[in-house]
């Protein structure tokens, strides 16, 4: 586990020091759980009517 946040609106930023090093063939997996209380099917999208889960990362 690298990062967990339950604050969807203001998820905290983290500074990995020392940096997380991924070797060739390694990667990251992102998982989310959403409690849908709307009664309609939700899909990934970029509007307020959709469910969003986006992972941002920087590399150097």
N, C-alpha and C positions, 0 to 999 in steps of 0.2 A: 504494500500500500504506500503510495507516494503522497496522495492528497485526498482529503475528504472535506466537503463543505455542505452544510444544510441551509445556507443563506443564498437563495437563488438570485436575489436582487443585488446583493453586495458581497459576492464571494471574495474572500480575502486572497490577495496575491502572496505568493511565497517566493523566497529567494533561496535556492538550494546552494548552500555553501558548506562543504565542497559541492561542486556541480555533480549532477547525476550523469554518469557516463554510460552510454549504450554502445555495445560492441556490434560489429556487423552481424546481422541476422536477429538482433534483439529489437524489441519495440515496446510500445505502450498500449494498453487496452483501457478503454473508457467505458464505464457502466453507469447507468442512471435508473432510478426508480421514480415513477410519477404516480401520484394518487389522483386519478381522474374522477372528479365529482360532478362532471357536466352531463353525463348520460349520452354523450356522443363520442364517436371514435376520433381519436387525435392522431395526427401524423407529424413527422418532423417538418418544420418550416421556419420561416424567418419573420412571421407576423405574430401579433398578440393572440391570434386565434389558433395558433399552432403550438406545438411543444418544441422547445429548442434545447439542445445540449451541444455546446461547442467547446472544444479544448483548444486553448491558445498556448503556444510555447515558442520559445526563442532558442536558437542554437548558434553556436559559433565554432 
